[in-house]
Amino acid sequence: MSVLLTIVGIVLFVAGVLISVSLHELGHMLPAKAFGMKVTQFFAGFGRTVWSIKRGETEYGLKAIPAGGFVRIVGMMPPAKGQDPSKIRKANTGPIQSMIENARSAEYETISAEDEGRLFYQKAWWKKLIVMASGPLVNVVIAFVLFGGLYMMYGTPVAQTTVSTVTDCVVPASQASANRKCTDTDKLSPAKEAGFQVGDKILSFNGTRITSWDQLTPLIRANTDKPATIVVERNGAQKTLTTHTIVNQVQESATSDKLVSVGFLGISPTEKVVRQDFGFVVNQMGKLTVGTVQALGKFPEKLVGVAKSIVGGKRDQDSPMSIVGASRVAGEVASSSMTTAQKGAALVSLLAALNLFLALFNFIPLLPLDGGHMIGAIWEGVRRGLARLFRRPDPGYVDVAKLLPIAYVAASVIVVMGVLLVIADIVNPIKLFNG
């Protein structure tokens, strides 16, 4: 049964990824067709064609490898300045120039005279910008809808003021692990000394009335090693507990690896799933976007750790993973002991986070990503606008073909990173649950 649930989880997640990718490409295709651009192919996946059908001038289909997709818009690369498109030939000059001219030649082998005016590069810069931005924006919308549905219809765990666990001893966060046991040299936690019990409801801390766990945490941290008087409700009666908090190393936040030395008590809260409003969704999306951008900034550093994990190093729980790793996590969630609702929420959250990552990754202003084409369109608009303003000759289209060497290097790096992540996800995968 566990194996069957794992397979179901993987299949559902992969299907969600394929739908997300297809909608991303649809985001490119629909405005392209609306602006009169010629679109010849729309495929989900890569590799060998499994199925396809042609409708009008566009072939729609499914490829064998469910790890992406593409839409072919004709005329992405303009001819060189002053060059007749009909006379583009494969070059036999230097390697870089050959690379550029050969790419132009391959592009224009499929272009005929009747395509004039329908080529991507011939359209207004703002139309090109909309076409390229619409793909990742679709992923942003998908992430917003999924997270919004999750938070508003199911809810999100909210820490309550009732104690869930009482820590026996003081262990710095830098040494903590799931298997770390207290030793004779460890200090007794202040909460243990004070006599806290599971189920105690915290009413006040040093005279301050407590209404939420988010209110209590900064009070404990700011108390450092000073006396603490805590009023709790236990079995319907109020009880006053006294102790001294101590300074200990803890994570700055649940999403941060940074360690800070702050006041420590040694209790953790119970959690209750609470439905949220639209304002919470907007606020949370903002936080998730900032967090994802920061994660992208740390990507090279994290990748080094991933490479080390392949040869026996420890794999960090927050390290990046490939579609293989994400699918494995989805299968692990599906076969876990969580309730059906919790499993569904976890899978939706995973797919939503993936869509947000795909959107922000594609916004990176570097070819062959969408952001690279967007920057080209914006630069074209700026150049032509300035030329009109100062009554100078039209500088023409931005020749993105000149950036192909950089694009090929970037694409090679992306492929290498992808292969590295796949290997790590097979050799040393991230596991949500121990055992």
Sequence and secondary structure as in RCSB ss.txt:
>XXXX:A:sequence
MSVLLTIVGIVLFVAGVLISVSLHELGHMLPAKAFGMKVTQFFAGFGRTVWSIKRGETEYGLKAIPAGGFVRIVG
MMPPAKGQDPSKIRKANTGPIQSMIENARSAEYETISAEDEGRLFYQKAWWKKLIVMASGPLVNVVIAFVLFGGL
YMMYGTPVAQTTVSTVTDCVVPASQASANRKCTDTDKLSPAKEAGFQVGDKILSFNGTRITSWDQLTPLIRANTD
KPATIVVERNGAQKTLTTHTIVNQVQESATSDKLVSVGFLGISPTEKVVRQDFGFVVNQMGKLTVGTVQALGKFP
EKLVGVAKSIVGGKRDQDSPMSIVGASRVAGEVASSSMTTAQKGAALVSLLAALNLFLALFNFIPLLPLDGGHMI
GAIWEGVRRGLARLFRRPDPGYVDVAKLLPIAYVAASVIVVMGVLLVIADIVNPIKLFNG
>XXXX:A:secstr
 HHHHHHHHHHHHHHHHHHHHHHHHHHHHHHHHHTT  EEEEEEEEEEEEEEEEETTEEEEEEEEEEEEEEEETT
 S   TT  GGG     S HHHHHHHHHHHHHHTT  GGGTT SGGGS HHHHHHHHHHHHHHHHHHHHHHHHHI
IIII EEEEEEEEEEE SB   TTT  TT    TTS B HHHHHT  TT EEEEETTEE   HHHHHHHHHHTTT
SEEEEEEEETTEEEEEEEE EEEEEESSTT   EEEEEE  EEEEEEEE   HHHHHHHHHHHHHHHHHHHHTHH
HHHHHHHHHHTT    TTS   HHHHHHHHHHHHTSSS HHHHHHHHHHHHHHHHHHHHHHHTSSSTTSHHHHHH
HHHHHHHHHHHHHHTT        GGGGHHHHHHHHHHHHHHHHHHHHHHHHS   SS  
